[in-house]
Amino acid sequence: MSVALNGTISAELEIRKTPAKHMFDLAQILEIGQGWKELMAMIPDGDNPPLLKYTVEHMRLIEEGSVKGKRTCSEILLDEWGTSGRCRPRLRDLLDVLTKAQLFRAAEYVSIILLKQSPVDRPSEGPAAKVTIPDLKDLPVKPTAPQPSSNMLLEPSAPTGSCEPVQPCYQPKVSATIEYTGQCDVTRRICQELSLRKEEMQGIHAFSYQELLEATSNFADNLVLGRGGFGCVYLADFRGKGRLAVKKLLSEGAVVPNLAGDQFSNELLIVSGLSHPNILNLVGYSCDGPDLFLVYPYMVRGSLQDRLECKGGTKALTWPLRVQIAIETANGLCYLHSRIPKPLVHRDVKSANVLLGQDFNVKLADFGLMRHGSGGTLSKTIAMTSNVLGTSAYMAPEAFRGDISVKMDVFSLGVVLLELVTGLPPFDEARTGCDLASHVDEIDDINLLIDKRLTLEDAKHVEELFNLAQKCLLEKKARPVMSTVLKSLQELAVFE
């Protein structure tokens, strides 16, 4: 038994079976400073421990659920984690993750109050170190110094006699250039990890932070190509390498501490091993500065989302181009899903991540959320466009259950296909059914949905693509696999 007759609780007790009072108290602690987010960011995937179980999008969903269900986010998280996965997490798992996340107040509640164990080990220094408060009577008392006048705080004293002039206590040094201040703890840790894995990154160039500063003119605002939930992308001009795209991952002000580092490692180590015409290859990285950076080829046509919106006054995409883009996107996903020994699930398929080259050739991008998954028949999954965080117009219904499979990407591609058919954005609060899939379901008339910028000749073939998109949006079991979707798209192209 995990709970003894005398009330002693074992570390092997499943989280879901922990007495309600203790779970309530723990949830209250985790609400302080949104500690639940730091816990959530560190929870491993029980079926694949090296990978993380949750993402920022899951956090947004929990926040939505908290508002709707009038429960704290911490309660929802503990309930969801405690009841998910084939191997239910136990109190020892909870204690381990709390300690790694340096949520020591919550960790000591589990260790001392629940398990009747000794306090967890803390760092010897830093903000997480144990604070020892001495007795006031033991403190030495210093003579009281004369109090300076307010004028003394504002102005330096005038020189007297042969004494040197007194300098102001604080004189900030103003510099017209950005000075490199060195690595932070996250970038230092990442660099150390990468130094041990050089063989896995053959051909990937390590850029210095100084090189990035020069290539982006100190990260000038006029060189910003786009901003997203995980960072900012700059157009960079490197000597000898030409124009490249530099992705700066958010660290300061990020939703969760260390999340940028986790995304950086995931994207770098996975993408460096990929090679396919429809996958954006990684050129290099940088981790010797205050932030983490990934460097990719610059795609001159921007994203599919930009082209559908005709940003910059560009012409609307023709129907043949839309079919070509759909085929190449599915082709890239097929490559990921057929990886050996385990398929890769992109988890962030969206029009903003379908990048286009000079000839509108497709390159799938943004692999920070990618992870291994099942082939779709077994459960083993999530993500987002930056301007739709919290609503996830591309997310499959099974995603929040932690059901990770290639079928997630099929659902997301279905939404992209609807964008190609309708020309509508994936999310719009002003329309019936805010997300595109719901909007299409509400309207239920293809004639009212077809992009008006397409010609009458094009419209003859639109219905087939529309029907294929609908199949991609079915429940997981009924959804086709990506290879079937690709075959259907290729057959559609034959009749163009």
C-alpha positions as CSV (number, residue, x, y, z in Angstrom):
1,M,0.0,0.0,0.0
2,S,1.2,3.6,-0.7
3,V,-0.7,5.0,2.3
4,A,0.0,3.2,5.6
5,L,-2.6,2.8,8.4
6,N,-0.8,5.4,10.4
7,G,-1.3,7.9,7.6
8,T,2.3,7.8,6.3
9,I,2.5,8.5,2.6
10,S,4.9,6.6,0.4
11,A,6.9,8.2,-2.4
12,E,5.5,5.5,-4.7
13,L,2.0,6.9,-4.3
14,E,0.5,8.0,-7.6
15,I,0.0,11.8,-7.7
16,R,-3.7,11.2,-8.6
17,K,-4.2,9.3,-5.4
18,T,-2.7,11.9,-3.1
19,P,-5.2,13.2,-0.4
20,A,-7.1,16.2,-1.7
21,K,-6.1,18.5,1.1
22,H,-2.4,18.1,0.3
23,M,-3.0,18.6,-3.4
24,F,-4.9,21.8,-2.6
25,D,-2.1,23.1,-0.4
26,L,0.5,22.2,-3.0
27,A,-1.5,23.9,-5.7
28,Q,-1.7,27.1,-3.7
29,I,2.1,27.1,-3.3
30,L,2.5,26.6,-7.1
31,E,0.2,29.6,-7.8
32,I,2.7,31.9,-6.2
33,G,4.7,33.6,-9.0
34,Q,3.1,31.2,-11.5
35,G,5.4,28.5,-10.3
36,W,3.2,25.9,-12.0
37,K,4.5,27.1,-15.4
38,E,8.1,26.4,-14.3
39,L,7.0,22.9,-13.1
40,M,5.1,22.3,-16.3
41,A,8.1,23.2,-18.4
42,M,10.2,20.6,-16.7
43,I,7.8,17.6,-16.7
44,P,9.3,14.8,-18.9
45,D,7.3,12.7,-21.3
46,G,6.6,9.5,-19.3
47,D,6.8,7.3,-22.4
48,N,9.9,9.0,-23.7
49,P,11.7,10.6,-20.8
50,P,14.4,12.6,-22.6
51,L,11.6,14.6,-24.2
52,L,9.3,17.1,-22.4
53,K,5.6,16.4,-22.1
54,Y,4.2,19.9,-22.4
55,T,4.6,23.1,-24.4
56,V,3.7,26.7,-24.2
57,E,0.5,26.0,-26.0
58,H,-0.6,23.6,-23.2
59,M,0.0,26.3,-20.7
60,R,-2.3,28.6,-22.7
61,L,-5.0,26.0,-22.7
62,I,-4.7,25.5,-19.0
63,E,-5.0,29.2,-18.5
64,E,-8.2,29.2,-20.6
65,G,-9.5,26.2,-18.6
66,S,-8.8,28.0,-15.4
67,V,-11.0,30.9,-16.4
68,K,-13.8,28.8,-17.7
69,G,-13.8,26.2,-14.9
70,K,-13.0,28.6,-12.1
71,R,-10.1,26.4,-10.9
72,T,-6.5,27.4,-10.4
73,C,-4.0,26.6,-13.1
74,S,-2.0,24.5,-10.6
75,E,-5.0,22.3,-9.8
76,I,-5.6,21.6,-13.5
77,L,-2.0,20.8,-14.2
78,L,-1.6,18.4,-11.3
79,D,-4.9,16.7,-12.2
80,E,-3.9,16.5,-15.9
81,W,-0.4,15.2,-15.3
82,G,-1.5,12.8,-12.6
83,T,-4.0,11.1,-14.9
84,S,-2.1,11.0,-18.2
85,G,0.3,8.5,-19.8
86,R,0.7,4.8,-19.6
87,C,2.9,5.1,-16.5
88,R,1.1,7.3,-14.0
89,P,3.5,9.8,-12.3
90,R,4.2,9.2,-8.6
91,L,5.1,11.5,-5.7
92,R,8.8,10.7,-6.2
93,D,8.5,12.0,-9.8
94,L,6.8,15.1,-8.6
95,L,9.5,15.8,-6.0
96,D,12.2,15.2,-8.6
97,V,10.8,17.7,-11.1
98,L,10.1,20.3,-8.4
99,T,13.7,20.1,-7.2
100,K,15.0,20.3,-10.8
101,A,12.8,23.4,-11.4
102,Q,14.2,24.9,-8.1
103,L,10.7,25.2,-6.7
104,F,12.0,24.5,-3.3
105,R,9.0,25.7,-1.2
106,A,6.8,23.2,-3.1
107,A,9.5,20.5,-3.1
108,E,9.9,20.8,0.7
109,Y,6.1,20.6,1.2
110,V,6.2,17.2,-0.6
111,S,9.4,16.1,1.1
112,I,8.7,17.2,4.7
113,I,4.9,17.5,5.0
114,L,3.8,14.6,2.7
115,L,6.6,12.1,2.8
116,K,8.1,13.0,6.3
117,Q,11.6,13.1,4.8
118,S,14.4,15.5,5.3
119,P,14.5,18.8,3.3
120,V,15.7,18.7,-0.3
121,D,19.2,19.7,-1.1
122,R,19.5,23.4,-2.1
123,P,22.4,25.2,-3.8
124,S,24.9,26.6,-1.4
125,E,24.7,30.1,-2.9
126,G,22.4,32.2,-5.1
127,P,18.7,33.0,-4.7
128,A,17.7,29.4,-4.1
129,A,20.2,29.0,-1.2
130,K,18.9,28.4,2.2
131,V,18.6,31.7,4.1
132,T,19.9,31.7,7.7
133,I,18.5,34.6,9.8
134,P,20.8,35.4,12.8
135,D,19.4,36.6,16.1
136,L,19.4,40.4,16.3
137,K,21.1,40.5,19.7
138,D,24.1,38.6,18.2
139,L,24.7,41.2,15.5
140,P,27.5,43.7,16.0
141,V,26.3,47.3,16.3
142,K,28.2,49.9,14.3
143,P,28.4,53.6,15.4
144,T,25.8,55.7,13.7
145,A,27.4,57.7,10.8
146,P,26.4,61.3,10.1
147,Q,23.4,61.4,7.7
148,P,24.2,63.1,4.4
149,S,22.0,66.0,3.3
150,S,19.8,65.6,0.2
151,N,22.2,67.9,-1.6
152,M,25.1,65.6,-0.9
153,L,23.3,62.8,-2.8
154,L,22.7,65.0,-5.8
155,E,26.0,66.9,-6.3
156,P,29.7,66.2,-5.8
157,S,31.3,68.2,-3.0
158,A,33.4,71.3,-3.9
159,P,37.1,70.8,-3.7
160,T,38.8,72.2,-0.6
161,G,42.5,73.0,-0.3
162,S,44.8,70.6,-2.1
163,C,42.4,67.7,-2.0
164,E,41.3,66.0,-5.2
165,P,37.7,66.8,-6.4
166,V,35.1,64.4,-5.1
167,Q,33.5,62.4,-7.9
168,P,29.8,61.6,-8.0
169,C,29.0,58.2,-6.6
170,Y,27.4,57.0,-9.9
171,Q,28.3,58.1,-13.4
172,P,26.8,55.8,-16.1
173,K,29.1,55.3,-19.0
174,V,27.1,56.0,-22.2
175,S,28.2,54.0,-25.3
176,A,26.9,54.4,-28.8
177,T,27.6,50.8,-29.6
178,I,26.2,47.6,-28.1
179,E,28.8,45.9,-25.9
180,Y,29.0,42.1,-25.6
181,T,28.4,41.4,-21.9
182,G,29.1,37.7,-22.1
183,Q,27.1,34.5,-21.7
184,C,24.3,34.0,-19.3
185,D,23.8,30.7,-17.4
186,V,21.6,29.2,-20.1
187,T,23.9,29.9,-23.0
188,R,26.9,28.8,-21.0
189,R,25.2,25.5,-20.2
190,I,24.1,25.0,-23.8
191,C,27.7,25.6,-25.1
192,Q,29.1,23.1,-22.7
193,E,26.5,20.5,-23.8
194,L,27.2,21.1,-27.5
195,S,30.9,20.8,-27.1
196,L,30.3,17.1,-26.2
197,R,28.1,16.5,-29.2
198,K,30.2,17.9,-32.1
199,E,30.1,14.7,-34.1
200,E,26.3,15.0,-34.4
201,M,26.5,18.4,-36.0
202,Q,28.9,17.9,-38.9
203,G,28.7,20.8,-41.4
204,I,26.8,23.1,-39.0
205,H,28.7,26.4,-38.6
206,A,29.2,27.9,-35.1
207,F,28.8,31.7,-35.5
208,S,30.2,34.1,-33.0
209,Y,27.9,36.6,-31.3
210,Q,30.1,39.3,-32.7
211,E,29.5,38.0,-36.3
212,L,25.8,38.2,-35.8
213,L,26.0,41.7,-34.4
214,E,27.8,42.9,-37.5
215,A,25.6,41.0,-40.0
216,T,22.4,42.4,-38.5
217,S,23.7,45.9,-37.8
218,N,23.3,45.3,-34.0
219,F,19.9,43.6,-34.6
220,A,18.4,46.7,-36.2
221,D,14.6,46.9,-36.2
222,N,14.4,47.5,-40.0
223,L,16.0,44.1,-40.5
224,V,13.3,42.2,-38.6
225,L,11.7,39.6,-40.9
226,G,9.1,38.4,-38.3
227,R,8.4,37.9,-34.6
228,G,6.9,34.9,-33.0
229,G,6.1,33.3,-29.7
230,F,9.6,31.9,-29.4
231,G,11.7,34.7,-30.8
232,C,12.5,37.2,-33.5
233,V,14.0,36.5,-37.0
234,Y,16.4,39.0,-38.6
235,L,17.8,39.3,-42.1
236,A,21.5,39.1,-41.9
237,D,24.2,39.8,-44.5
238,F,27.4,37.8,-43.8
239,R,30.7,38.4,-45.6
240,G,31.3,35.4,-47.8
241,K,28.0,33.8,-47.0
242,G,25.5,36.3,-48.3
243,R,22.0,36.8,-46.9
244,L,20.8,34.5,-44.2
245,A,18.0,34.5,-41.6
246,V,19.0,34.7,-38.0
247,K,16.5,33.4,-35.4
248,K,17.0,34.9,-32.0
249,L,15.3,32.8,-29.3
250,L,13.5,34.6,-26.5
251,S,15.1,34.2,-23.1
252,E,14.4,37.4,-21.2
253,G,10.7,37.7,-20.6
254,A,10.0,34.2,-21.8
255,V,6.9,32.5,-20.5
256,V,9.0,29.8,-18.8
257,P,12.7,30.1,-17.7
258,N,15.1,27.9,-19.8
259,L,12.4,27.3,-22.4
260,A,14.5,29.0,-25.1
261,G,17.4,26.7,-24.2
262,D,15.3,23.6,-24.5
263,Q,13.9,24.7,-27.9
264,F,17.4,25.6,-29.1
265,S,18.8,22.2,-28.2
266,N,15.8,20.4,-29.7
267,E,15.9,22.3,-33.0
268,L,19.6,22.2,-33.4
269,L,20.2,18.5,-32.6
270,I,17.2,17.2,-34.6
271,V,17.3,19.5,-37.7
272,S,21.1,19.0,-38.1
273,G,20.3,15.4,-38.9
274,L,17.6,16.1,-41.6
275,S,18.1,16.4,-45.3
276,H,15.2,16.8,-47.7
277,P,14.3,19.3,-50.5
278,N,11.2,20.5,-48.6
279,I,12.9,20.8,-45.2
280,L,14.7,24.1,-44.3
281,N,18.3,23.1,-43.6
282,L,20.2,24.5,-40.7
283,V,23.2,26.6,-41.6
284,G,24.6,27.3,-38.1
285,Y,24.0,28.5,-34.6
286,S,25.5,30.8,-31.9
287,C,25.6,30.3,-28.2
288,D,28.6,32.4,-27.0
289,G,26.6,35.5,-26.4
290,P,23.8,36.6,-24.1
291,D,21.1,34.9,-26.3
292,L,20.8,31.8,-28.4
293,F,20.6,31.9,-32.2
294,L,19.9,29.6,-35.1
295,V,20.9,30.5,-38.6
296,Y,18.9,29.4,-41.7
297,P,18.8,30.2,-45.4
298,Y,16.9,33.3,-46.3
299,M,13.6,32.5,-48.1
300,V,12.9,35.4,-50.4
301,R,9.2,34.8,-50.9
302,G,8.5,34.8,-47.1
303,S,5.8,32.5,-45.7
304,L,2.7,31.0,-47.2
305,Q,0.7,33.1,-44.7
306,D,2.3,36.3,-46.0
307,R,1.6,35.3,-49.6
308,L,-2.1,34.4,-48.9
309,E,-2.5,37.8,-47.3
310,C,-0.7,39.5,-50.2
311,K,1.6,41.3,-47.9
312,G,3.8,44.0,-49.5
313,G,1.3,44.2,-52.4
314,T,2.2,40.9,-53.9
315,K,-0.1,39.1,-56.3
316,A,-2.5,36.5,-55.1
317,L,-1.2,32.9,-55.5
318,T,-2.5,31.1,-58.6
319,W,-4.3,27.8,-58.3
320,P,-1.5,25.7,-59.7
321,L,0.9,27.3,-57.3
322,R,-1.4,26.5,-54.4
323,V,-1.5,22.9,-55.4
324,Q,2.2,22.8,-55.8
325,I,2.7,24.3,-52.3
326,A,0.3,21.7,-50.8
327,I,2.1,18.8,-52.5
328,E,5.6,20.0,-51.4
329,T,4.4,20.6,-47.8
330,A,2.9,17.1,-47.6
331,N,6.1,15.7,-49.1
332,G,8.3,17.3,-46.4
333,L,6.0,16.0,-43.7
334,C,6.0,12.5,-45.3
335,Y,9.8,12.6,-44.9
336,L,9.5,13.4,-41.2
337,H,6.9,10.8,-40.6
338,S,8.8,8.0,-42.3
339,R,12.0,8.5,-40.2
340,I,13.6,5.4,-38.8
341,P,13.5,4.1,-36.1
342,K,10.8,6.5,-34.9
343,P,8.7,9.0,-36.9
344,L,9.2,12.7,-36.2
345,V,6.1,14.8,-35.5
346,H,6.5,18.4,-36.5
347,R,3.8,19.7,-34.1
348,D,3.8,23.2,-35.5
349,V,2.5,22.8,-39.1
350,K,1.0,26.1,-40.1
351,S,1.1,28.5,-43.1
352,A,3.5,30.8,-41.2
353,N,6.0,27.9,-41.1
354,V,5.7,27.0,-44.8
355,L,8.4,29.1,-46.3
356,L,8.8,29.9,-50.0
357,G,11.8,30.3,-52.2
358,Q,12.3,32.2,-55.4
359,D,10.3,29.7,-57.5
360,F,7.8,29.2,-54.7
361,N,9.5,26.0,-53.7
362,V,8.5,24.9,-50.2
363,K,10.7,24.6,-47.1
364,L,9.1,23.5,-43.8
365,A,10.6,25.5,-40.9
366,D,10.5,26.0,-37.1
367,F,11.3,22.6,-35.6
368,G,11.7,23.7,-31.9
369,L,8.6,21.7,-30.9
370,M,9.4,18.6,-32.9
371,R,9.5,15.3,-31.1
372,H,9.3,11.6,-31.7
373,G,5.9,10.2,-31.9
374,S,4.0,7.1,-33.0
375,G,2.9,6.2,-36.5
376,G,-0.7,7.1,-35.6
377,T,-2.2,3.8,-34.6
378,L,-0.6,3.8,-31.2
379,S,-0.7,6.7,-28.7
380,K,2.5,8.0,-27.8
381,T,2.2,15.4,-29.8
382,I,1.7,20.3,-30.2
383,A,1.9,23.9,-31.2
384,M,1.1,27.2,-32.8
385,T,1.2,30.3,-34.9
386,S,2.6,33.1,-32.8
387,N,-0.3,35.5,-33.3
388,V,-2.9,32.8,-32.4
389,L,-1.3,31.6,-29.1
390,G,-4.1,30.5,-26.7
391,T,-6.5,29.4,-29.4
392,S,-4.4,27.1,-31.5
393,A,-6.3,27.1,-34.8
394,Y,-4.1,24.3,-36.0
395,M,-4.3,21.9,-33.0
396,A,-5.8,18.5,-33.3
397,P,-8.5,17.6,-30.6
398,E,-6.4,14.8,-29.1
399,A,-3.4,17.1,-28.6
400,F,-4.2,18.2,-25.0
401,R,-4.6,14.5,-23.9
402,G,-0.9,14.2,-24.6
403,D,-1.6,11.8,-27.5
404,I,1.4,12.4,-29.8
405,S,1.3,10.9,-33.3
406,V,1.8,11.8,-36.9
407,K,-1.9,12.3,-37.2
408,M,-1.5,15.6,-35.4
409,D,0.4,17.0,-38.4
410,V,-2.3,15.6,-40.8
411,F,-4.9,17.7,-38.9
412,S,-2.7,20.8,-39.0
413,L,-2.1,20.3,-42.7
414,G,-5.9,20.1,-43.2
415,V,-6.2,23.7,-41.8
416,V,-3.4,24.8,-44.2
417,L,-5.3,23.3,-47.1
418,L,-8.4,25.2,-46.0
419,E,-6.3,28.4,-46.1
420,L,-5.3,27.6,-49.7
421,V,-8.9,27.0,-50.7
422,T,-10.5,30.0,-48.9
423,G,-7.6,32.5,-48.6
424,L,-8.9,33.2,-45.1
425,P,-6.7,33.5,-42.0
426,P,-6.5,30.6,-39.5
427,F,-8.1,32.7,-36.8
428,D,-10.4,35.7,-36.8
429,E,-12.4,36.8,-33.7
430,A,-14.8,38.7,-35.9
431,R,-16.3,35.8,-37.8
432,T,-18.6,32.9,-37.0
433,G,-16.4,30.2,-35.7
434,C,-13.2,32.0,-34.8
435,D,-10.8,29.3,-35.9
436,L,-10.9,28.4,-39.6
437,A,-11.9,24.8,-39.2
438,S,-14.9,25.8,-37.1
439,H,-15.8,28.6,-39.4
440,V,-15.9,26.3,-42.4
441,D,-18.0,23.8,-40.5
442,E,-20.5,26.6,-39.6
443,I,-20.8,27.9,-43.1
444,D,-21.1,24.5,-44.7
445,D,-21.2,25.8,-48.2
446,I,-18.0,25.7,-50.4
447,N,-19.4,28.2,-52.8
448,L,-19.4,30.8,-50.0
449,L,-15.9,29.9,-48.9
450,I,-13.8,29.7,-52.1
451,D,-11.2,32.5,-52.4
452,K,-12.7,35.2,-54.6
453,R,-9.3,35.9,-56.1
454,L,-9.3,32.5,-57.9
455,T,-10.7,32.3,-61.4
456,L,-13.9,30.4,-62.4
457,E,-11.6,27.9,-64.2
458,D,-9.7,27.3,-61.0
459,A,-12.9,26.8,-59.0
460,K,-13.7,23.6,-60.9
461,H,-10.9,21.8,-59.1
462,V,-11.2,23.5,-55.7
463,E,-13.8,21.1,-54.4
464,E,-11.5,18.1,-54.5
465,L,-8.9,19.9,-52.3
466,F,-11.6,21.1,-50.0
467,N,-12.9,17.6,-49.5
468,L,-9.3,16.3,-48.8
469,A,-8.9,19.1,-46.2
470,Q,-12.1,17.9,-44.5
471,K,-10.8,14.3,-44.4
472,C,-7.6,15.6,-42.6
473,L,-9.8,17.3,-40.0
474,L,-11.7,14.1,-39.0
475,E,-11.2,12.4,-35.7
476,K,-7.8,10.8,-35.3
477,K,-8.8,7.2,-36.2
478,A,-10.6,8.3,-39.4
479,R,-7.9,10.7,-40.5
480,P,-5.7,9.5,-43.4
481,V,-1.9,9.2,-43.0
482,M,0.3,11.8,-44.7
483,S,1.4,9.4,-47.5
484,T,-2.2,9.0,-48.5
485,V,-2.7,12.8,-48.4
486,L,0.3,13.3,-50.6
487,K,-0.9,10.7,-53.1
488,S,-4.3,12.4,-53.3
489,L,-2.6,15.8,-53.9
490,Q,-0.4,14.4,-56.6
491,E,-3.4,12.9,-58.4
492,L,-5.1,16.3,-58.1
493,A,-2.2,18.0,-59.8
494,V,-2.4,15.6,-62.8
495,F,-5.7,17.2,-63.8
496,E,-4.4,20.8,-63.5
